[in-house]
Amino acid sequence: MFLFHAPVVAPVLPISSLAGEAVMQVGWRYDAALAGMVGKGHGVASIATFLGVDSAFVLERVLVRGLATPHDRPLRTRRHPKAWPAAHFRRLIDCWLDGWKAASAAEALGRSVNSIYAQVRRLGLPRRPRRELHQPARDTVERMQREWGSLGHTYRDVVRPTDETLVQIITRANGEILRIERKKNRNEIRWTPALDHEISERSWANQHYKAIGKALSISHRAVRTRLSLIGMPSHEREDLVEHYDPALGRERLRRSGYRWRECSFRKGQFFWSAHYGETTSKLAKKSKAYQEASLTAF
């Protein structure tokens, strides 16, 4: 069995600091959901998967909130045809905390209202005042149906019994399921745009490259090299942290002026560049084809 990662007493305050520890000192959006899941006996792996964060971050929040330490048993996969994908749990939690009516969440997720309430009880999600509930606009629900329809895979669909190339499967912060694989017959990671983007998001959140490697079961040297090749800017050493906070990463990226750009020389390859910066990636420039093209141009 595989261990999958990825997924309110104190007031929830906007996180404006870039120090990385701000979220540990103020309320977190998912604190109430975290407390409910701990109370229901969910383990660290389950909570991290459902909330789309690292196991280390879950344990830090548990410590800050003074909750009981969750068990460390692996996440159990469900093979029933109607089993909920892990990504849908994160979507349900967001809908619930945003005050959606259960019927709207059921429609967006393609589930029954009874199923929604059953999972809410299973997760231990907090009660909500009736006056705060609302029904989202129709176009919002339809957009969610289109976006979430692509997330309808359970782990049985992405894990093959004799999958020797599989390194790990995680649930990303946006709810997508990401397979991390090695190249066949070679002990090298198969780098994909989705994996590049995952390590980038963690780096934008100031997560140390060694912590990224540990969370994704990848060599930290490979992570560090790949971040450089895809154009990630460097960090100040004192800003690096062990945990992964997606909100912090989004805020840092917003302030940076960088964009995720497709390479002009090698289509399908993406990298980070300043808004008016490079249009060709470092990886493409290192290729023999690019060097030959450059020589031909002269």
N, C-alpha and C positions, 0 to 999 in steps of 0.2 A: 504493500500500500504506500502511496506517495504522501508526503507532507506538503500541503499546498499553502502558499502564502498569499499568493496575489501574484475591495474592497473598502433636570439641569438645576443643580443647586447654585453653582456660581454663575454670574451673568455672562452671557456670551458676548465677548467684545471683539471688535475688528482687530485683526493681527496686522499691525503696521511695521513692527520691528523686523529687521533683517537678521537679527542675532541668532535666530534658530531656536532659542529657548522661550520665546514669548508665549507660544501656545502651551507651554508647560506651566506657566504662571497664571494664565487666565482661563476662562471657560472654553471648552472645545465644543463644537457643534454636536458631536456624537457622544458626549459624556453620558447623557441619559440612556442612550442606546447601549453604550458600553456597560453601564451599571446593570441594566436589565439582562444583558446576555451573561454577565458574570453571575448574577443572581439565579439564572436558569441553568447554570452549570456548564455553559459552553467553554471550550478550551481556548488556549491562546491562538492555535492555528485557525480555528473556526472564526473567532472574532476578527483576526487580522484579515482573513479572506473576505468576510462579509462587509468589513469597513474599508477595505482597499488600502491598508497601511501595513507597515512592518510589524512583526511580532515584538521586536524590541520596543517600538513606540507604544504598543498596547500595554506592555508591562510597565513602562514609565508612567502612562496615564493611570493605570491601576494603582500604582504607588502614590501618585499625586492625589488621587481621589480617596485613598484609604480603603480600597476595596479588597476583597479576598483574592488571593493569587489564583488565577485559573489553572487548570491542569494542562499538561503539555502533550497530551495524546494527539496523534495525527487526526486530521479532518476525515471524517467518514464520508465516503462517496455513496450516493444513492443511485441505484440502477433501474428504478421503476421508470417506465416510459413517461410518466407525468411528473417526475422528480423536478424540483426547482433547480435551475442552473445557479451557481454561486453568484453570477452577475446580477440576477434578478433580486436577490436578497438586498444587495446594495441599493438597487433602484427602489425597492419597497421602503427601505429605511429612509431614503431621501424624500419620497412622497409623503410618508407618515410625518416626518419632522417638519415638512413644508406645509402641513395642514390640509393635504388633499383629503377629500371624502373617500371612504373605502371603495365606493362604486367607481370613482374615477380612476383610482389606482388599479382596480381590477380590470377595467377596460383597457388601460394602457399596457398592462402586463399580459393581457390575454388570459386572465384567471377569473374564478368565481369570487364573489364577495366573501363567501364562507372560507375559501382558501386564503384570502387576504387576512381575515381575522384569525385563522388558525396559525398562520405564520407569525403574526403579531404577538400572539400568546406564546408561541414557541421561543421567539426572540426576547420576550420580556420588554417590548417597547413601551414607552410611557403613555399614560392616559393623556387625552387632549381635551381642553374645554370645548364644548360644542360650538360656542360663539366664534371660535377661531378657525373652524373648519370651512373650507370653500371648495367649489367645483371649478377647476381650471378651464380656460377657454377651449373650445372645441378643437381649434387648430393646434393648440399645444398638445392635447391628448393624441391627435392623429400623428403629429410629428414624433412624439414619443413611441408610438406604435411602430413607425417605420424604423426609427433608430434602434429600438430594443429588439425588434424582430430578428436582427442579425446576431443577437446575443443568446439565442435559444439553444445553445449547445451545452450538454452536461459533460462532466469529465469523462464519461464512458465514450464520448464521441471523439475525444482528443487524446486518449491514452490507448495505445495498442499493447496487448499482452507481452509481446517480445520486441518492444521498442528500445533497442540498445542505444540509439542516438539521443534519446530524451534525457535532458539534464534536469529540468524542473518545469512545472506549470504554475503560473501565478495568475492572480486576478489583479489587473491594473487598477489604478485609482479611478479611472473612468468606467470601470466595470467590464472591460474587455478581458478575455482570457488569452494569455500569451504563452505559447510553447517556446521553451529555450532548448535548443538542440545542438548537438555536435555534428561535424561533418562525418560522413560514413568512413570508417577505417582510419580516421585521423582524430587526434585529440585536440581539435580546434573548434571553437564556437562558431556556429552558423549565424553570422550577423545579418539581421533583417532590419528593414526600416522601423518595424514596431519595437524590436529590442533596442535599436539605437535610440529611439525616442524615449523608451523607458529609462535607460541609464541617464539620458539627458535630463529628464524631469527630476530624477533623484539628485543629479548634480546641481540643477538650478535651485533645489531646496537645500543646498549646502551639505548634503550627505557626503561623508568621507568616502573616497573611492574604495577603501578597504571594506567599509560597511556595505557599500553597493555590491561588491563582489561576494561578500558573505551572504547577503540576502538573496542573491540570484544564483548562488553556487557557481560563480565564475571566478577565475583567477583575478585578483585585484590588479595585477600587472596588465592583464588583458583589458580590464575596464579602463585603466588609466590611459593606455595607449589608444584605445578606441575613442575615448572622449576627446583626445587631442586630434585624432584624424577627422572627426566629424565637426571640428571647429568650436568646441565648447570653450568659453573663456576661463581663465584660471581663477582660483579662489585665494583669499587670504587664509593662511593656515589656522589662525585663531577663530575664523568663522565656521570651520567645519564641525559637523555634529554627527552623531551615530544614528539618530533616528531619521525617518523620512516623513516630512510634513508636506503633502501636496499643495495646500493653500499657500505656504511660504514659497514654494517653487513657482506657482502661478504669479505671485506678486513680484518676485525677483525678475521673472521673464518679462512681465509687463513693463517694468522700469528699465530693462536693459536695452531695448531698441533692437534686439536680435529677432530673426525670423527663421523658420524651418523652411529651407529653400531646396528645390530640386536642382541637381547639378546640371549645368548647361551642356556639359560635354558627355556625361554618362547618364542617360535617362533612367529613372527608377532609383537613383541614388540621392539621398537627402543629407543635408548638413546644415549647421548653424552659421549664419552670417549676419553682419550688421545690415541695416536696411538698404544702404547704398554701398555695401561691401562686395566681397568676392562673389562671383557667380559660378565658379568652378571649385569643386571640393579638393581637399588635399589628397584624398584617395585617388581621384581621377588624375591629378597632376603627377602622381607617383607611377601611374600605369605606363606601360611601354607604348601603347597606342597614342597617348597624349604627347609623349616625348618625341615620337616619330612625326606626329602632326605639327609640333612646334618647329622641328628641324625643316620640315617641308615648307613651312610658311616663310622661311628666310631664303 
